[in-house]
Amino acid sequence: MKPVRIGKLLAALAAVLLAGCGGGGGGTAASPQPELLSSLSQGAALGEKIFNDVSLSASGKQSCASCHNPDNAHGPSDGLAIPLGGPDGIVAGFRASPSLRYMQQTPAFHFEADGTPVGGFNRDGRAATLQDQAERPLLAPHEMANASKADAVARLSKAAYADQFRSVFGAAIFDNAEQAFSRMQFALQQFEKEDPRFHPFDSKYDLFLAGKVMLNDAELRGLALFNNPAKGNCAACHPGARGSDGSAPLFTDFSFDALGVPRNPRIPATADPAYFDLGLCGPDRTDLSARQDLCGAFKVPTLRNVATRKSFFHNGYFTNLTDVVRFYVRRDTNPEEWYPVGANGVAEKFNDLPPQLRKNVNTAEGPYNRQPGMMPALDETEIADLVQFLGSLTDGYKL
């Protein structure tokens, strides 16, 4: 789907190994802790209230925090493949809810010089900023289900903090629903940008990069597999080295990839055999519908806090991290483990894409560059080690 960036990968590996040896020049990878930061701005403080306010939904029971629980790395904690919402709280969505952590450095969607699509918010990158992204959950029929921006603003005008909203954005702010809704979005954006809980950089791996702790043997083996192009090759899309300025890694290159994840029958929409979620080229995103070569590609997420997730990939097909890693390395050597097998005994690979678009799935980069009968890139012991390393990316590690 995109070129392998070997030079970038080798540089990242060298930087990680140097940091692990204490050769990082004393620089720190972690961001300041919450107690060292000033309080939230007035706009961000309002954003926190909006984020947690269930009264802003049509059901009166759902807030942003319902799907992005601060106690679960701002990701869902209910174990559902996809969230439920709507006026009665039982309308099924179409995609798994992502974590909202470490979003603040995401660039706006664009194409790089080599044609690689990069950046943007939502799994298809269609929102340019966190402020833009905040619109969909407030209005989507399967989420908070406000009938219109005016409907959401009317609910906000009755909130206990409505006077505070007027104080910050103007006494007459509720007289213009379009402006008031925009200020709601802005407040949510500022909350996500300013509150250090969205980007604490305090995992065990961050402390390892800072020279404060050592990874255990399994985690170190997993790190080596993560970075090895001939093994896990994870760092090709999820670089884990410090930036040139000493900044902590985000474990995503903000690109998009088509991985051929199996169709998930737990999504009600998939009962219609004509329904396909094609990521960059639709159905939610419409400006790239003519780019058939991009169909099936979804944004590469950060791997920070991946061990806290209860559903994985855009469609929530997988429910545990070990199976996710196993899928990566056995998708092509043992497709019958993941896809339905036809009467001819052949697995229907990439069955969540129309047959004519399955050629878009990444089969060039390791560990996908294998065929049935070949050995997977990782064995079960190595899979376990890689999962151990991924666990070191969970926020809130205590010395």
SULFEN-V627154 format. One line per field, one symbol per residue. burial: 1 if it has 16 or more other C-alpha atoms within 10 Angstrom, else 0. A space follows every 10 residues. Layout:
burial: ???
This chain:
burial: 1100000011 0110111011 0001001111 0000000001 0111111111 1111111111 1111111111 0111111001 1111111010 0111111111 1111010110 0000001111 1111111111 1111101111 1111110011 1111111010 0001100010 0011001011 1111111111 1111111111 1111111111 1001100111 1111111110 1111111111 1100000111 1111111111 1111011011 0000011111 1100100110 0011111111 1111111111 1111111110 1101111111 1111110111 0000001111 1111001111 1110111111 0000011100 0111111111 111110000
